[in-house]
Amino acid sequence: MQQIEAREAEYGGGEPAPKMSNDQLIERVASLFSQADADGNGFLDRKEFKQVFVSLKEELGLSNKVIKQIMAEADENDDGVIEYREFVPMAVDVINVMEAKADYKENQMLDKEEALEDAKDFLLHGMPRDTLEEMLKNAFIKADKDKSGYLDRKEFKDCLKASGLGFTKKEINVMMTEVDLDGDGKITYEEFVPLCFSMLADMMADKMEQAATETEEQITETILDLFEGSSAEDDSTMVNKSVATQILRDGDLGLTRVQIAAIMSEVKIDKKDMLDYQELAKSCAGVMSALMSVEQQRLLADQMSDMKAQEDYGIVLGLSQDQMTNSLDAAFRDVDTEGSGLLSMEQVASVVMSTLEGIEPAHFQAVMSLACPDDEGNVWYDDVSEWAYHTMEYLASGQHAVLSPRGE
C-alpha cells in the first residue's frame, strides 16, 4: 500500500500510470496532438498544446509537475506555434524518465522494507535483538546506582553514551525525545524497550537511503578527519593503537564497541603498538558502508540464522557467556591484590592469554583493544571481562566477515 501511495504522490493521485511500450506511448501522444490540430497544419498554438496535456494527465495519471516539465521542452517558432511532430519524441522521453524515476523510488522502498523485514534482528548496526536487549539491560543496571528502578533524563543520556552500543548523537537525541511517556522525568527500562526498536528501524531505513548517496570514499575521508593531528610525528600516519581505538569510540560513527574491536583485529600493529590510521580508516569505512547496505543486512540475517541453528551456539572456546565473563573477572581480581579495579596492559594481556586458552592471535588483538589505558598506562579491566565474550562470539560467528571488505 505504501508503494502505491508513493507512486500516486509522484504522479499526482488517481490510478497509477499504465504501462505502455515506447511505440504505444508515441502513438497515443501523436494521436492526441493530431486531434488537437483541427486544421491539420502540423502546428499547435499554446492553448491547443496545453489541452493535449489535460488529456494526457487524465489518461496517464501525470502530475502537474510532470506536465510543467514537458511544457518546458516546447519551443515556439516565430509565429508562436509549436510543431508537434518534432516534439512528440521529446514529450515521450520526459514521460518515460518520470515513469522510470517513480519505478526506481518504488523499488527502493520495496528493497528497504524487505531488508528491514529480513534483517529485523539487526535493527542496530548489525546487532541481534536479544543481544541488544541484554546489553541495554546491563547498561541500565550499571547506571541505576541507587537501585531505584529508573533513571532521570541525564542518567539515561549518560547510560546510552556509555553503553558501548554505538548510539550516535542523533540516535540519542531521538530516543531522548520519545522516552518518558508519562512525563514524570523518570525513565524505566520497560518504558524504553517498546519504543526502542521501532525508532531503530526508522533510523536503519534512513541509513540505507543515505548509503545510496554517500560513497565509501567519502566515509573514509570523514574518518581520516578524526585522526588529524593524532600522530606524534609530522607527515606520519602512524598512531598508537589505544589512541586509535579511543578516537573511533569518540567519533560518533555508530559503531558498537564489539565492531570496533573486530576492526582492530584486522589492522597491522607493530612491536611499538603503532598502526597506520589510513589502513584503519579504510577498514572502518568498509564496515560502515556494509552496515547501511540492504544486501549486507540480508546476509547478516542469514548469518545469524545459521549461527543459531548450530548445536554449540552460545559457546566460545568451550565457554558460555557467564563462564567466560566470570572466569576473566575472577582472574583479574586475583591479580588485582589491591582491589583497585585497575591493572597494567601487560597484566591484562597475561590474564586473557591464560584464561582464554587457544585464543587466536587476531581474536586476542580484538579483545585487547577493549582495554584502553589511562595516562598512567592502567586499564579498568571490567571493560575487558564484560565485552570479551561478545567480541569473541561476534568474530567466531563470521558476522564481521560479512561486513568486512576482507571477507568478500
C-alpha positions in Angstrom: 0.0 0.0 0.0 2.8 2.4 0.9 4.4 1.8 -2.5 1.1 2.6 -4.3 0.7 5.8 -2.3 4.3 6.9 -3.1 3.7 6.3 -6.8 0.4 8.2 -6.7 2.1 11.1 -4.9 4.7 11.3 -7.7 2.1 11.3 -10.4 -0.5 13.5 -8.7 -3.0 11.0 -7.4 -5.6 8.7 -9.1 -4.7 5.4 -10.7 -1.0 4.6 -11.2 0.2 5.3 -14.8 -0.5 2.4 -17.1 2.5 0.6 -18.6 2.8 1.2 -22.3 5.6 0.3 -24.7 7.5 3.2 -26.1 5.8 2.7 -29.5 2.4 2.7 -27.9 3.1 5.8 -25.9 4.4 7.6 -29.1 1.3 6.6 -31.0 -1.0 7.7 -28.3 0.6 11.1 -27.7 0.7 11.7 -31.5 -2.9 10.8 -31.8 -3.9 13.4 -29.1 -1.8 16.0 -30.9 -3.5 15.2 -34.2 -6.9 15.5 -32.6 -6.0 19.0 -31.2 -4.7 20.1 -34.6 -8.1 21.0 -36.1 -6.8 22.4 -39.4 -4.2 19.7 -39.8 -1.3 22.1 -40.4 1.1 20.2 -38.1 1.2 23.1 -35.6 -0.5 23.9 -32.3 -0.8 27.1 -30.5 0.0 27.2 -26.8 -3.7 26.9 -25.8 -4.2 23.8 -28.0 -0.9 22.4 -26.9 -1.9 22.7 -23.3 -5.2 20.9 -23.9 -3.3 17.9 -25.2 -1.7 17.5 -21.8 -5.0 17.8 -20.0 -6.0 14.6 -21.7 -2.6 13.0 -21.1 -2.8 14.0 -17.4 -6.1 12.1 -17.1 -5.1 9.1 -19.1 -1.6 8.5 -17.7 -2.1 10.0 -14.2 0.6 12.6 -14.8 1.1 15.2 -12.1 1.2 19.0 -12.7 5.0 18.7 -12.1 5.4 16.3 -15.0 3.2 18.5 -17.2 5.3 21.5 -16.4 8.5 19.6 -17.3 7.0 18.6 -20.6 5.8 22.1 -21.4 9.2 23.5 -20.6 10.6 21.5 -23.6 8.1 23.0 -26.0 9.8 25.7 -28.1 7.6 28.1 -30.1 8.6 29.3 -33.5 8.5 32.9 -34.6 4.7 32.6 -35.2 4.1 31.5 -31.6 3.1 27.9 -32.5 4.6 24.5 -31.7 5.5 21.9 -34.4 4.2 18.9 -32.5 5.5 16.2 -34.8 9.1 17.1 -33.8 8.0 17.5 -30.2 6.3 14.1 -29.7 9.5 12.1 -29.2 10.7 14.7 -26.6 7.4 14.5 -24.7 7.5 10.7 -24.7 11.1 10.8 -23.4 10.1 13.1 -20.5 7.2 10.8 -19.6 9.5 7.7 -19.7 12.0 9.4 -17.5 9.4 10.3 -14.9 8.0 6.8 -15.0 11.5 5.4 -14.5 12.1 7.7 -11.6 8.8 6.6 -10.0 9.7 2.9 -10.6 13.1 3.5 -9.1 11.7 5.1 -5.9 9.1 2.3 -5.7 11.8 -0.4 -6.0 14.0 1.4 -3.5 11.1 1.5 -1.0 10.4 -2.2 -1.6 14.0 -3.0 -1.1 14.2 -1.1 2.2 11.0 -2.7 3.6 12.1 -6.2 2.5 15.5 -5.6 4.0 14.1 -4.4 7.3 11.8 -7.4 7.4 14.5 -9.9 6.5 17.0 -8.3 8.9 14.6 -7.4 11.7 17.1 -8.9 14.2 19.7 -6.4 13.1 18.0 -3.1 13.7 21.0 -1.6 15.4 24.3 -1.7 13.5 24.1 -5.4 12.8 23.5 -6.4 16.4 20.9 -9.2 17.1 17.9 -8.0 19.1 18.3 -10.4 22.0 22.0 -9.2 22.4 20.9 -5.6 22.2 18.2 -6.1 24.9 20.7 -7.8 27.2 23.3 -5.0 26.7 20.7 -2.3 27.3 19.6 -4.0 30.4 23.1 -4.3 31.7 23.7 -0.6 30.9 20.6 0.4 32.8 21.6 -1.7 35.8 25.0 -0.1 35.9 23.6 3.4 35.5 20.9 2.8 38.2 23.4 3.2 41.1 20.7 3.7 43.8 18.7 0.7 42.5 15.6 2.8 42.2 14.5 1.0 39.0 14.5 4.2 37.0 16.9 6.8 35.5 16.4 10.5 35.3 17.0 12.1 31.8 20.6 12.9 32.4 21.4 9.5 33.7 19.6 8.0 30.8 21.6 10.0 28.3 24.8 9.1 30.0 23.7 5.5 30.0 23.2 5.5 26.3 26.6 7.2 25.7 28.4 4.7 27.9 26.6 1.6 26.8 29.2 0.8 24.1 26.4 0.1 21.6 27.5 2.8 19.2 24.5 5.1 19.5 25.2 8.3 17.6 24.3 11.7 18.9 21.3 11.8 16.5 20.0 8.5 17.7 20.4 9.5 21.3 18.5 12.8 20.6 15.6 10.8 19.0 15.4 8.4 21.9 15.5 11.2 24.5 12.6 12.8 22.7 10.5 9.6 22.6 11.0 8.1 26.1 9.4 9.1 29.4 5.8 8.9 28.0 4.2 9.7 31.3 6.2 12.9 31.7 7.4 12.3 35.2 11.1 12.8 34.2 11.9 9.2 35.1 12.7 6.5 32.5 12.3 2.8 33.2 13.7 0.0 31.1 10.2 -1.3 30.4 9.1 2.1 29.2 12.0 2.4 26.8 12.1 -1.1 25.2 8.8 -1.0 23.3 9.8 2.3 21.6 13.4 1.4 21.0 13.1 -1.0 18.1 10.6 1.0 16.1 12.9 4.0 16.3 15.9 2.0 15.4 14.0 0.5 12.4 13.3 4.0 11.1 16.9 5.0 11.6 18.0 2.0 9.8 15.8 2.9 6.8 17.3 6.4 6.8 20.8 4.9 6.8 20.0 2.7 3.9 18.8 5.7 2.0 21.9 7.6 2.9 24.0 4.7 1.6 22.8 5.4 -1.9 24.4 8.9 -1.8 27.4 8.5 0.5 30.3 6.6 -1.0 32.8 4.5 0.9 35.5 7.0 -0.1 33.5 9.8 1.5 33.1 7.8 4.7 36.9 7.2 4.7 37.6 10.9 4.4 35.3 11.6 7.3 37.2 9.1 9.5 40.5 10.4 8.4 39.5 13.8 9.6 39.0 12.4 13.1 42.7 11.3 13.1 44.1 14.7 12.0 46.8 15.7 14.4 46.8 12.3 16.3 50.2 11.2 15.1 53.3 12.0 17.2 55.3 12.9 14.1 54.6 15.3 11.3 53.8 13.8 7.9 53.2 10.4 9.6 50.0 8.3 9.6 51.2 6.1 12.4 49.3 6.3 15.7 49.2 4.3 19.0 46.6 1.6 18.9 45.0 2.7 22.2 44.7 6.3 20.9 43.2 5.0 17.6 40.7 2.9 19.5 39.6 5.8 21.6 39.3 8.1 18.5 36.9 5.6 17.0 34.9 5.3 20.2 34.6 9.1 20.4 34.0 9.6 16.7 30.1 9.3 16.7 30.4 6.8 13.9 27.6 4.5 15.0 29.9 1.5 15.6 29.5 -0.7 18.6 32.4 -1.5 20.9 32.4 -5.0 19.6 32.6 -3.9 16.0 35.4 -1.5 16.7 37.3 -4.4 18.4 36.7 -6.6 15.4 38.0 -3.9 13.1 41.1 -3.6 15.3 41.7 -7.3 15.0 42.5 -6.8 11.3 44.9 -3.9 11.5 48.6 -4.5 11.4 50.1 -3.4 14.8 53.9 -3.2 15.1 56.0 -4.0 18.1 55.7 -0.5 19.4 51.9 -0.8 19.4 51.6 1.6 16.4 49.3 1.2 13.5 48.6 3.1 10.2 45.4 5.0 10.7 44.8 5.2 6.9 44.5 1.5 6.8 42.2 1.6 9.8 40.0 4.3 8.2 39.5 2.1 5.1 38.5 -0.9 7.2 36.1 1.2 9.2 34.5 2.7 6.1 34.1 -0.7 4.6 32.2 -1.9 7.6 30.1 1.2 8.0 29.2 1.1 4.3 28.2 -2.6 4.6 26.0 -1.9 7.6 24.0 0.5 5.5 23.6 -1.9 2.6 20.3 -3.7 2.0 22.1 -6.8 0.7 24.6 -6.9 3.6 21.7 -6.7 6.1 20.1 -9.7 4.5 23.4 -11.6 4.6 23.8 -10.7 8.3 20.3 -12.0 9.0 21.1 -15.3 7.2 24.4 -15.5 9.1 22.7 -15.1 12.4 20.0 -17.7 11.5 22.7 -20.2 10.6 24.6 -19.5 13.7 21.6 -20.0 16.0 21.0 -23.4 14.3 24.3 -24.7 15.4 24.4 -27.1 18.4 27.2 -25.2 20.0 25.5 -21.8 19.7 26.5 -19.7 22.6 29.7 -21.5 23.3 33.0 -19.8 22.5 36.3 -21.5 23.3 34.3 -24.1 25.2 32.8 -21.4 27.5 29.3 -19.9 27.8 29.0 -16.2 28.2 28.7 -16.4 32.0 31.6 -18.8 32.3 33.9 -16.6 30.2 32.9 -13.4 31.9 33.1 -14.9 35.4 36.4 -16.6 34.7 38.0 -13.4 33.4 36.7 -11.4 36.2 37.9 -13.8 38.8 41.4 -14.0 37.2 41.6 -10.2 37.0 40.7 -9.8 40.7 43.3 -12.4 41.7 46.0 -10.3 40.1 44.5 -7.1 41.4 45.6 -7.6 45.0 44.8 -4.0 46.0 41.2 -4.2 44.7 41.6 -1.0 42.7 39.9 -2.3 39.6 43.0 -1.3 37.6 45.7 -3.4 36.0 48.5 -2.7 33.6 48.2 -3.7 29.9 50.7 -6.4 30.4 48.8 -7.9 33.3 45.5 -7.8 31.4 47.2 -9.5 28.4 48.6 -12.2 30.6 45.2 -12.9 32.2 43.5 -13.0 28.8 46.0 -15.4 27.4 45.9 -17.8 30.4 42.1 -17.7 30.8 41.1 -18.0 27.2 43.2 -21.0 26.2 43.5 -21.4 22.4 42.5 -17.9 21.5 43.6 -16.9 18.0 46.1 -14.1 17.6 43.5 -11.8 15.7 40.9 -12.5 18.4 43.4 -11.7 21.1 44.2 -8.4 19.4 40.5 -7.7 19.3 40.0 -8.4 23.0 43.0 -6.4 24.0 41.6 -3.4 22.0 38.8 -3.4 24.6 41.3 -2.2 27.1 42.0 1.5 26.8 44.8 2.6 29.3 44.7 5.9 31.1 47.6 8.3 31.2 49.5 6.1 33.6 49.0 3.0 31.4 46.4 1.4 33.7 43.2 -0.3 32.5 39.8 -0.7 34.0 39.7 -4.5 33.5 35.9 -4.8 33.9 35.5 -3.4 30.4 37.5 -6.4 29.1 35.6 -9.1 31.1 32.3 -7.5 30.2 32.9 -7.3 26.4 35.3 -10.1 25.7 32.6 -12.8 25.2 30.5 -10.6 22.8 33.7 -9.7 20.8 34.7 -13.4 20.6 31.3 -14.6 19.7 30.9 -11.9 17.0 34.2 -12.9 15.4 33.6 -16.6 15.7 30.2 -16.3 14.1 31.5 -14.9 10.9 29.3 -11.8 11.1 32.3 -9.5 10.8 33.4 -11.4 7.7 30.1 -10.4 6.1 30.8 -6.8 6.8 34.5 -6.5 6.3 35.9 -5.8 2.8 38.4 -8.6 3.5 35.5 -11.0 4.0 34.3 -10.5 0.4 
